């Protein structure tokens, strides 16, 4: 049954409670967080869970986000409403390819009934990156894919689209610091390495804290491309180009760093934690710390892949491509897989084989069908990562 968002809200308010079941992407989890915040403030009891933990219930209305609902596996008496229909998102069933984010459309629907703060709009924009591309966030032009939403935020003075160096925190952050903290684009040997960052600037002839000339900037771009050419298996991405810069003190940081930090938090602690705290005032201040804490582990693994220490075993079927890396420990899978994908080392789904643990895959790579079958496979969920005992179970449960 297709209903508008206003009709859905009225139905939920009359019921007094609702369940929200969301998919494995940040976009779905943040949409659930935004919806939960609004409904809870209206006195509505809300239960939320990611699709791989949610049990169907007949007692209360259920809103799904970012899922393919298996209605044949549900009782006909259940009230199931797909949020995408209510906020008029045209979905595309394209597996790991580009889909359409729900967060910006949800914000637009919410604004017709309530005031949505600039901070929450920025959170929605950041989360939308998770479904626009499975690799580098720069693979999708935000001014094109999210044109109206970005334009509205620009008019409010929240963001600005500028042509600049694609480095985390730049131009607000010191160049040396921006170089060693930038994960996207990944600069081999420099990410997480302050000494290497200083050496890059020394090669270019840029003094710490000095303002770059146009000539120095061009030389810096060339040097960084040389660093990337030695590590990438495809054409390195542009180091300079369109970038969203946050304005007005709404978020003290970089929207791209913020995105990867949320991915780390989701991997380590689970999407349900992200959904429960994302709309808190302190969230934007704390979440960037998570990426910093795992930077050495992330860099160590990626550099090992570049050196050939971790060589993937590749599996493919008619619809699925999987790359299995053997690793000594569980690391933030969704973050590492994105980097290795845009570097050309992974095509499709990345799986970590950890001795004594099993085969780990990020929640965003799981088949988002609900009710989920992953527990039928004796899977264990650790944070935002599903761990299977057998590789065959991974193949059955990841996206096509």
C-alpha positions in Angstrom: 0.0 0.0 0.0 1.5 3.3 -1.1 0.9 6.3 1.3 2.5 9.7 1.7 4.8 10.5 4.5 2.2 12.6 6.2 -0.2 9.7 6.0 2.4 7.4 7.4 3.1 9.8 10.3 -0.6 10.0 11.1 -0.9 6.2 11.1 2.1 5.8 13.3 1.0 8.5 15.7 -2.5 6.9 16.1 -0.8 3.5 16.7 1.4 5.1 19.4 4.4 2.9 18.5 6.4 1.7 15.5 9.3 -0.6 14.6 12.0 0.7 12.2 14.1 -1.9 10.4 16.9 -0.6 8.3 19.5 -1.8 5.8 23.3 -2.2 6.1 24.3 1.3 4.8 25.0 4.4 6.7 22.2 6.1 4.7 19.6 3.6 6.0 20.9 3.8 9.6 21.0 7.6 9.7 17.5 7.8 8.1 16.4 5.5 11.0 18.1 7.7 13.5 16.4 10.9 12.1 13.0 9.2 12.0 13.4 7.8 15.5 14.4 11.2 16.9 11.3 12.9 15.4 8.8 10.2 16.4 10.2 9.9 19.9 9.8 13.6 20.5 6.2 13.2 19.5 5.7 10.7 22.3 5.7 7.6 20.0 7.4 4.5 21.2 10.0 3.4 18.6 11.9 0.2 18.3 14.8 0.1 15.8 17.2 -2.6 14.6 19.3 -3.4 11.5 17.7 -6.0 9.2 20.0 -8.8 10.3 18.8 -8.5 13.9 15.1 -7.6 13.5 12.3 -10.1 14.1 9.0 -9.5 12.3 6.1 -8.5 14.6 2.4 -8.2 14.0 1.7 -6.0 17.0 2.9 -2.7 15.7 3.4 -1.0 12.3 6.9 -1.6 10.8 8.8 0.9 8.6 11.6 -0.5 6.5 14.5 1.5 5.1 16.9 0.4 2.3 15.6 -3.2 2.2 14.0 -5.6 -0.2 11.0 -6.9 1.8 10.3 -10.6 1.4 6.6 -10.3 1.8 6.1 -14.0 1.1 8.0 -14.7 4.3 5.8 -12.4 6.4 2.2 -12.8 7.6 -0.3 -10.9 5.6 -1.7 -9.3 8.7 1.6 -7.3 9.3 1.6 -3.6 8.5 4.8 -3.0 6.5 5.6 0.4 5.1 8.7 1.0 2.9 10.0 4.5 3.7 11.3 5.0 0.1 7.7 4.9 -1.1 6.5 7.4 1.4 9.2 10.0 0.6 9.1 9.3 -3.1 12.6 7.8 -3.7 12.9 5.9 -6.9 14.9 2.8 -6.0 17.1 0.8 -8.3 17.8 -2.8 -7.6 21.4 -2.8 -8.8 23.3 -4.7 -6.1 26.6 -3.0 -5.3 26.1 -0.4 -8.0 24.6 3.1 -7.5 21.4 3.3 -5.6 19.4 6.3 -4.5 19.9 7.7 -0.9 16.8 8.1 1.3 18.3 10.6 3.8 17.9 13.8 1.7 14.4 12.8 0.7 13.5 12.1 4.3 14.8 15.5 5.4 12.6 17.2 2.8 9.6 15.2 4.0 10.4 16.0 7.7 10.7 19.8 6.9 7.0 19.9 5.9 6.1 19.0 9.5 9.0 20.1 11.7 12.1 22.2 11.8 15.2 20.2 10.9 18.5 21.7 12.1 21.4 22.4 9.9 23.5 19.8 11.8 21.0 17.1 11.0 20.9 18.1 7.3 24.6 17.8 7.2 24.5 14.4 8.8 21.9 13.3 6.2 24.2 14.6 3.4 27.2 12.7 4.8 25.3 9.5 5.1 24.0 9.7 1.5 27.6 9.1 0.3 27.3 5.5 1.4 24.9 4.6 -1.4 26.2 6.9 -4.1 29.3 4.9 -4.6 31.0 1.8 -3.1 34.5 3.2 -3.7 35.9 6.7 -3.4 33.3 9.3 -2.3 34.7 11.5 -5.2 33.4 8.9 -7.7 30.0 10.6 -7.3 29.7 14.3 -7.9 27.5 15.5 -5.0 26.4 18.6 -6.9 25.0 16.3 -9.6 23.7 13.3 -7.6 22.3 15.4 -4.8 21.8 18.6 -6.7 18.7 20.1 -5.0 19.8 19.1 -1.5 23.3 20.5 -1.9 22.0 23.7 -3.5 19.6 24.2 -0.5 22.4 23.6 2.0 24.6 26.1 0.1 21.9 28.7 0.1 21.7 28.2 3.9 25.4 28.8 4.2 26.0 25.2 5.4 28.2 24.0 2.6 30.1 25.3 -0.4 31.2 23.4 -3.5 34.8 24.5 -4.3 37.6 23.5 -6.6 40.5 22.6 -4.3 42.9 19.9 -3.1 40.9 16.8 -2.0 42.6 16.4 1.3 40.8 15.9 4.7 40.3 19.2 6.4 41.9 21.3 3.7 42.0 24.3 3.4 41.1 24.8 7.1 43.7 22.3 8.3 47.5 22.6 8.0 48.7 21.0 4.8 51.1 18.6 6.5 48.3 17.4 8.8 45.8 17.2 5.9 48.2 15.0 3.9 48.8 12.3 6.6 45.1 12.1 7.7 43.6 11.8 4.2 42.3 8.3 3.4 40.4 9.3 0.3 42.2 9.6 -2.0 44.7 7.1 -0.4 48.3 8.3 -0.8 50.6 5.2 -0.4 53.2 5.6 2.2 51.8 9.0 3.4 48.5 8.1 5.1 49.1 7.9 8.8 52.7 8.9 8.4 53.6 12.4 9.6 57.3 12.0 8.6 56.4 11.1 5.0 53.9 14.0 4.9 56.7 16.4 5.9 59.0 14.8 3.2 56.4 15.4 0.5 56.2 19.1 1.4 60.0 19.3 1.5 60.1 17.8 -2.0 57.7 20.5 -3.2 59.5 23.2 -1.3 56.6 24.2 0.9 57.5 25.4 4.4 55.2 24.4 7.3 52.4 26.9 7.7 53.3 28.8 4.5 50.8 29.7 1.8 51.2 27.7 -1.4 51.7 29.4 -4.7 50.0 28.2 -7.8 53.3 26.7 -9.0 53.8 24.9 -5.7 50.3 23.5 -5.8 50.8 22.2 -9.3 54.0 20.5 -8.2 52.4 19.0 -5.1 49.6 17.5 -7.3 52.3 16.0 -9.6 54.3 14.5 -6.6 51.1 13.0 -5.1 50.1 11.5 -8.4 53.6 9.9 -8.6 53.1 8.4 -5.1 49.7 7.0 -6.1 50.9 5.7 -9.5 53.4 3.4 -7.6 50.6 1.8 -5.5 47.4 1.9 -7.6 46.3 -0.8 -10.0 44.2 1.7 -12.0 44.4 5.3 -13.0 44.9 7.3 -9.8 42.0 9.6 -8.9 42.3 13.4 -9.2 43.9 15.0 -6.2 42.3 18.3 -7.1 38.7 18.9 -8.1 35.2 19.6 -6.7 34.9 19.2 -3.0 32.2 20.1 -0.4 33.5 22.4 2.3 31.5 22.9 5.4 30.8 26.5 6.4 29.4 28.4 9.4 30.8 26.3 12.2 28.1 23.6 11.7 30.7 20.8 11.8 34.2 21.4 12.9 35.9 19.2 10.4 35.7 17.6 7.0 32.6 15.9 5.6 34.6 13.2 3.9 36.7 12.4 7.0 33.4 12.5 8.9 31.9 9.9 6.5 34.8 7.4 6.9 34.8 7.9 10.6 31.2 6.9 10.8 32.0 3.8 8.7 34.7 2.9 11.3 32.3 3.3 14.1 29.7 1.2 12.3 32.3 -1.6 11.7 33.6 -1.6 15.3 30.5 -1.0 17.3 27.6 -1.8 14.9 25.0 0.2 12.9 22.6 0.1 15.9 25.0 2.3 17.9 25.4 4.7 15.0 21.6 4.9 14.7 21.1 5.5 18.4 23.6 8.3 18.9 24.0 10.0 15.5 21.6 12.8 16.2 23.1 13.7 19.6 24.8 17.1 19.7 28.2 15.7 20.7 28.3 13.1 17.9 29.9 15.4 15.3 32.7 16.3 17.8 33.5 12.7 18.9 33.1 10.6 15.8 36.2 11.8 13.8 38.4 10.3 16.6 37.4 6.8 15.5 39.2 7.0 12.2 42.3 8.4 13.8 42.4 5.5 16.3 42.5 2.8 13.6 44.6 4.7 11.0 47.7 2.6 11.7 45.9 -0.7 11.4 44.2 0.4 8.2 47.4 1.8 6.7 49.4 -1.4 7.7 46.9 -3.6 5.9 46.6 -1.5 2.7 50.4 -1.1 2.5 50.7 -4.9 2.9 48.3 -5.3 -0.1 50.3 -2.9 -2.2 53.5 -4.8 -1.3 51.9 -8.1 -2.2 51.9 -9.5 1.3 48.1 -10.0 1.1 47.0 -11.5 -2.2 43.3 -12.1 -2.6 41.7 -15.3 -3.7 39.0 -14.3 -6.2 35.7 -16.0 -6.8 33.0 -15.1 -9.3 29.7 -16.4 -10.4 27.1 -15.0 -12.9 26.1 -12.2 -10.5 28.7 -12.0 -7.7 32.4 -11.1 -7.5 34.3 -11.8 -4.2 37.9 -11.1 -3.2 39.1 -13.0 -0.1 42.0 -11.6 1.9 43.6 -13.6 4.7 44.3 -11.3 7.6 45.8 -11.7 11.1 43.0 -9.7 12.8 39.6 -8.2 12.2 39.9 -4.7 10.8 37.3 -2.1 9.7 36.2 -4.0 6.6 33.9 -1.5 5.0 36.6 1.2 5.2 39.4 -0.9 3.8 37.3 -2.4 1.1 36.3 1.0 -0.2 39.9 2.1 -0.4 41.1 -1.1 -2.1 38.2 -0.9 -4.5 39.1 2.6 -5.8 42.7 1.6 -5.9 41.9 -1.3 -8.2 42.6 -4.3 -5.9 39.0 -5.3 -5.3 36.2 -5.7 -7.7 32.9 -6.5 -5.9 32.7 -7.7 -2.3 35.7 -7.9 0.0 35.9 -10.7 2.6 38.5 -11.1 5.4 39.5 -14.6 6.3 40.7 -14.4 9.9 42.2 -17.7 11.3 40.2 -19.1 14.2 37.3 -16.7 13.5 35.9 -17.2 10.0 35.0 -15.1 7.0 34.1 -11.5 7.8 32.1 -9.1 5.5 30.7 -5.7 6.2 27.0 -5.2 6.8 26.7 -2.9 3.8 27.8 -5.8 1.6 25.1 -8.2 2.8 22.0 -8.9 0.7 19.5 -6.4 2.2 16.5 -8.8 2.1 14.2 -8.9 5.1 13.4 -11.1 7.0 17.1 -12.0 6.9 18.5 -15.5 6.5 22.0 -14.9 7.9 21.3 -16.5 11.3 20.3 -19.7 9.4 23.9 -19.8 8.4 25.2 -19.8 11.9 26.6 -16.3 11.4 28.0 -14.1 14.2 27.7 -10.3 14.1 30.6 -8.4 15.6 29.9 -4.7 15.6 28.9 -4.0 12.0 30.6 -7.0 10.6 29.0 -10.4 9.9 31.3 -13.4 10.4 30.5 -16.7 8.7 32.1 -20.1 9.3 32.1 -21.1 5.7 32.9 -19.1 2.5 29.9 -20.7 0.8 27.6 -19.0 3.4 29.2 -15.6 2.5 28.5 -16.2 -1.2 24.8 -16.9 -0.4 24.3 -13.8 1.7 26.1 -11.0 0.0 24.7 -8.6 -2.6 24.5 -9.6 -6.2 
